[in-house]
Amino acid sequence: MSDFLKLEDMVSRPRGRVLAEGSGYLIASAIALFADLSTFAILSWLGCAWYLAATGGFLLGAVVAYLISVRWVFATRSIESWQAELAIFILIGCLALLMIQGVMWVQINILGIPSGWARVVAAIFSFLTNFTLRKLALFRDRRVVAVESEQVA
């Protein structure tokens, strides 16, 4: 019982870190969003359909977000293999891309909102989804993940 309490103390100490990581991820996301929207604007200007421009922008933004996240934002990582981490990061991003496409489709085709504004609204949903899923799946302390695994078993 005392070991569990010690681990609980270790888990509760970094609560402020989540806020700091959230703030850092917001900055990283803003930089990634700039890359995303710039790519979206350039591809749209070049005549690409909105869904291709959004995909291209999203992919470049995802790479920027990953690089900043692993280098400067998150203090802990749940997965030792960077290859597995990158694959999961991209998978989460793909789920977010589907959400972005759906949100944009509704706004553009049903509500008649211009694609640029629709993309900005979709980015808000994407940020919240990405941070939550990536923090839970990739950037938690390995000790916490191990304890949770033992509790489930």
Backbone hydrogen bonds, N-H to C=O, Kabsch-Sander energy under -0.5 kcal/mol:
donor,donor_aa,acceptor,acceptor_aa,energy
5,L,1,M,-1.9
6,K,2,S,-2.2
7,L,3,D,-2.3
8,E,4,F,-2.8
9,D,5,L,-2.2
10,M,6,K,-1.9
11,V,7,L,-2.3
12,S,8,E,-2.3
13,R,9,D,-1.7
15,R,12,S,-1.4
16,G,13,R,-0.7
17,R,14,P,-0.9
18,V,14,P,-1.1
18,V,15,R,-0.8
19,L,15,R,-0.9
20,A,16,G,-2.1
21,E,17,R,-3.5
22,G,18,V,-2.7
23,S,19,L,-2.3
24,G,20,A,-2.7
25,Y,21,E,-3.2
26,L,22,G,-1.9
27,I,23,S,-2.0
28,A,24,G,-2.8
29,S,25,Y,-3.0
30,A,26,L,-2.2
31,I,27,I,-2.2
32,A,28,A,-2.8
33,L,29,S,-3.3
34,F,30,A,-2.1
35,A,31,I,-2.0
36,D,32,A,-2.9
37,L,33,L,-3.7
38,S,34,F,-2.3
39,T,35,A,-2.1
40,F,36,D,-2.9
41,A,37,L,-2.8
42,I,38,S,-2.6
43,L,39,T,-3.0
44,S,40,F,-2.5
45,W,41,A,-2.6
46,L,42,I,-1.9
47,G,44,S,-1.6
48,C,43,L,-2.6
52,L,49,A,-0.6
53,A,49,A,-2.6
54,A,50,W,-2.8
55,T,51,Y,-1.5
56,G,52,L,-2.7
57,G,53,A,-2.4
58,F,54,A,-2.5
59,L,55,T,-2.6
60,L,56,G,-2.0
61,G,57,G,-2.5
62,A,58,F,-2.6
63,V,59,L,-1.8
64,V,60,L,-2.1
65,A,61,G,-2.7
66,Y,62,A,-2.5
67,L,63,V,-2.3
68,I,64,V,-2.2
69,S,65,A,-2.7
70,V,66,Y,-2.6
71,R,67,L,-1.3
72,W,68,I,-3.0
73,V,68,I,-1.1
73,V,69,S,-0.7
74,F,69,S,-2.1
78,S,138,L,-3.6
79,I,138,L,-0.6
82,W,80,E,-0.5
85,E,81,S,-2.4
86,L,82,W,-2.7
87,A,83,Q,-2.3
88,I,84,A,-2.5
89,F,85,E,-2.8
90,I,86,L,-2.7
91,L,87,A,-2.5
92,I,88,I,-2.8
93,G,89,F,-2.1
94,C,90,I,-2.5
95,L,91,L,-2.2
96,A,92,I,-2.2
97,L,93,G,-2.5
98,L,94,C,-2.3
99,M,95,L,-1.8
100,I,96,A,-3.0
101,Q,97,L,-2.9
102,G,98,L,-2.4
103,V,99,M,-2.9
104,M,100,I,-2.9
105,W,101,Q,-2.8
106,V,102,G,-2.3
107,Q,103,V,-2.2
108,I,104,M,-3.2
109,N,105,W,-2.7
110,I,105,W,-0.6
110,I,106,V,-1.6
111,L,106,V,-2.1
113,I,107,Q,-2.9
118,A,114,P,-2.5
119,R,115,S,-2.2
120,V,116,G,-1.4
121,V,117,W,-2.1
122,A,118,A,-2.3
123,A,119,R,-1.7
124,I,120,V,-1.1
124,I,121,V,-0.6
125,F,121,V,-1.3
126,S,122,A,-2.3
127,F,123,A,-2.7
128,L,124,I,-1.9
129,T,125,F,-2.2
130,N,126,S,-3.0
131,F,127,F,-2.6
132,T,128,L,-1.8
133,L,129,T,-2.5
134,R,130,N,-2.7
135,K,131,F,-2.6
136,L,132,T,-2.2
137,A,133,L,-2.7
138,L,134,R,-2.5
139,F,134,R,-1.6
144,V,141,D,-0.6
145,V,141,D,-1.9
146,A,142,R,-2.5
147,V,143,R,-2.1
148,E,144,V,-2.5
149,S,145,V,-2.1
150,E,146,A,-2.1
151,Q,147,V,-2.3
152,V,148,E,-1.6
153,A,149,S,-1.7
